[in-house]
Every structure is written in C-alpha cells, then in structure tokens.
Amino acid sequence: MIKARGHRSNVYLYSGDVVNSGKVVPLNSMPEVRDIFGDEWCATENVLCSKRVTINGLSYGKGTVLLQRIESDVNFVKVFHVVVHEQAKYLYSKNLKVKYFDAHLNAFVVEDLTHTA
C-alpha cells in the first residue's frame, strides 16, 4: 500500500509527452547536433527529427524562441532541431542577439545571428 506524504503526484493528470511526426535521419547528417553530444552518442546511428514536441503541455518546434536566462543579461535562443533519442527529447538551439528592449511593445527585439550578413 502506497501512502501519500503530502507531496504532489508527478503523474496526476499528466497525459505524457507528445512527439509529432518526423523522420529518422542519420546522426552523421547533423554534425552540429552530433558534436554537442560527443562520445555519449557515438554508437548512435539514427535519431528521430520531429517537427514538434509537447512536454508538460508546452509545445516546442523549429523556430520557437525561448528565454534561456534572465540574470544580469537576458538571453534568448531559437530552436533549430527537435531530436528524439531513446524516449529523451532534445532541443538544439542557437543564441539570439538582444538588440534592445522596446518599451512601447514591452518586448525585446532580437537578431538571429545565423542570418546576418
């Protein structure tokens, strides 16, 4: 018999993660992702690249911008790949450059460093 100890259940009303359609690709075709995981994935030949995943009710996909850090400086990242390997979900992202804060819009204006000339 399991007794509750006043802690919130981690699985209560949790429907699980959702991985949308994608395709299996060789890890060698994604050197930027392979280089991050290094030796941990050296035996892995293929991974699933998904268009979108939903984790704890939040959806992430290619092009999603996330707030990574808000300490002394604000840092945003943009998702470029959603990779699924052995039930684990990974978001490969790159930093965005914060240009300024627009008080009128109450938003940060950022620049994608991968598309600058």
N, C-alpha and C positions, 0 to 999 in steps of 0.2 A: 504494500500500500504506500502510495506517494502522498506525503503531507505537504501542504502549502506552507511556506515560511514567510508569507507576506511579501514575496518578490513577484514582480510582473513576469508572466509566462512569455518566453521568447517566441512561442509558436501560436499563441492565441490570436485568432483572426488574421493570421498571416497566410496568404494564398500561395506563397512561393514566388520565386523569380520567374520571369518570362523572357525567353530568348526568341526574338523574331527570326524570320527566315534569313538565311545566309548561305555561304558556300564554303566548302572545305578547300583550303589553299595550302600549298607547301610553305612551311615556315621560311625556307630559303628565299621565297619571293618577297618577303617582308624583312629586309635586313635591319631596318630601324627598330622593329619590334624584337627581332632575334637578339640584337646587340644588347638590349636592355636586360633581358633575362639570362643571357650568357649561358654558363655551364648547366644551370638548372633545367634548361630546355634543350640541351644538346642532343638528347636522344629522341626528341620530338620531331617528327617529320611533317605532320599536318596539324593545322588548327582551324577552328571554325571562325570565319569573319562574318559577323552578324550586322544587319543594318541597324538594329536597335535592341536594347535590353531594358527590362523593367526590374528594378531591385527595390524592395521595400516600398513599392508604389510609385517610385520615381523613374521616369524614362530617360535614357541616355542614348544618343546616337551620333553619327558623324555630323559635325558642325555644331554640336551642343557646346555652349560656353559655360564654364563652371568657375566659381570663386574658389581659388585654391588656398589663399592665405589672406588674412587681414590683420596684420600685426603693425609693424612700423610702416610698411608699404603694402598696398593692395596688389594682389597678383591673381590674374585670370588665366585660364588655359582653355584651349579649344580641342575637342575630341576629333581625332583623325581616323582611328580604328577602334572597333569593338571586337575584342578577341575572346573566344571562349575555349578553354582547355581543361579537360577533366573536371567539369562542373564549376570551375572558377571563371569569373568574368573579369576582364582587364580592359581598361580604357587607356589607349595610347593617345596622349595629348601633347600639345606643344604650347609654350608660353605665348601670351599676347602682351604687347607693349601697351601700358596705360599711357595715353596721351594727356588727358586732363579730365577733370570732373565738371560736367555741365550742370550747373545749379538749376537752370531752367527746366531741364529734363529730369533732374535728380538721378543722374546716371553717369557712369564712367564711359568715356569714349576710348576705345581700344583700337589697336592696329595689329593686323595679322602679319607677323614678321616673315611668314613663308611666301607672301605675295607682294612684297615690296620690291621696288626696282633698285 
